[in-house]
Amino acid sequence: MSNSFSISSPKLVLSTGHTAVQEAGATGTQKKRTVKAEISASLFQKMMAELVGTYILIFIGCGAALVNNIQSLTIVGIALAWGLAFTATAYAVGHVSGAHFNPAVTIALAAGRRFPCKHVPLYIMSQLSGATLASLTLRLLFNDQNNIQATVTQFSYSTTYIQALTWEFISTFILMFTICGVATDDRASKNISGIAIGAAVVFTVMVAGPITGASMNPARSFGPATVTGIYKNIWVYTAGPILGAMAAAMVYGVLRVPTPVESDDGVLWAPTS
């Protein structure tokens, strides 16, 4: 595995094919247009990576829930499907977009100043679109399964709103804490980032899945809800993951080593904040 996987989305720069002579003779306006075109192309690639990656993740994960109605996979099989799907897509496009595939992750990284805030709306739009397209595809392929209601995240009547919210909060906290540790910390080995995060997905789904569906991802709940028209309790699967992810990013911030900064006189010092 290469160590190019990065949850914080590295910046990509596309070559325009201009020679040094052509660039030297270009006007200021032309140069500005060239730079703008490069930025737009890079952001488009990231958006497409998030859309396709989220599509694959939701298609496989929710697809496993539907297959379980035909051939029993048990919660272990469904959890493995989610974890392996994330691992595969993370290594496939992590070097392009950072492999968020989750609005809660994107928001938490932006809140922690590890992702550009201006890109948050476009990332979330791509993630929600990918989840919705995946759910539409599953509806077409499993049209005999009661409008794919098995993919909708709901909790049992014996579970209260506070309990469901707490389950989603804790599950997402564990997932985001793992992401912070293995994918955003320079001290960590990036070679196994996707495997570690995929493992976190597996054991959180195994534990929380039978109770709340273990969404941990507003896009994962939004896609099936949009296709089936069942929005009951959608706020739980939006607020819980976002709050859990932001809390995890905040807690892990305490564990980070301050980045040394060189002063004008050449002395290295570490900022306290």
C-alpha positions, 0 to 999 in steps of 0.5 A: 500500500502506498502512504498517500491516503489522507482524510484531510484531502491534499490539494491537487494541482493540474498542469495546464501544459503552458511553457515558461515562455508562454507564461512569461508572455501572458497578461495578468488577467490570463494568469488569473484565469489559468490559476482559477481553472486549475483550482476549479478542476482540482475541486471538481476531482475531489467532489467526484471522488467523494460522490463515487466513494460515497456511492460505493460505500452506501451501495455495498453497506445498504446492499448487504442489509437487503441481501440479508433478507434473501440470504442471512449474513448476520450482523457480522457479515453486514458489519464486514461489508461496511468496513471492507467497502470503506477500506477499499474506497479509502485506498481508491480515492483517499489521495484525491479527496481525503476519503471523507464520505461522511458530512459529519467527518467533513464538518468536524475536520473543518471545525478543527481547522484541518479542512477548508471551510469553503469546501464543506458545502460542496463536499456535503453535496457530493456525499448526499448525492452519492448516497441518494444515487446508491439508494436509487440503484438499490431500489431498482435492483431490489424492487421486490423488497418493500421499497428498500425499507430495510436500509432506512436507519431506525431504532426500536420502540424500546429505545428512547430518543436520548439513548439513540442519540447517545448511541450515534454520538458514541459510535461516531466519536469512536470512528472519528477518534480513529480517523484523527489518530491514524489519518490526520496525525503526522506521527501515525503510519499512513500505510494502514490508515484505511484498514484501521478506520475500516476496522473501527467501522466493523466493530461499531456496526457490530455493537450499535447496528442492532440498536440504531442501525449504526449510521454514524453518517448523515449521508448514509441515513439521508440517501435511503430516507430520500428514496423511501420518503421515510424521514422519521427520526432523521434528526437523530441520525444527523445531530448524533454523528455531527456532535460525536465527530466534533467531540472526537476531533476536539478531544484528539486535539489535546493529544496532538504535538504542537507544530514547531515554528521558527522565529525571526532569530532562527529559534524553534518554539511550539505554540501553546494553542 
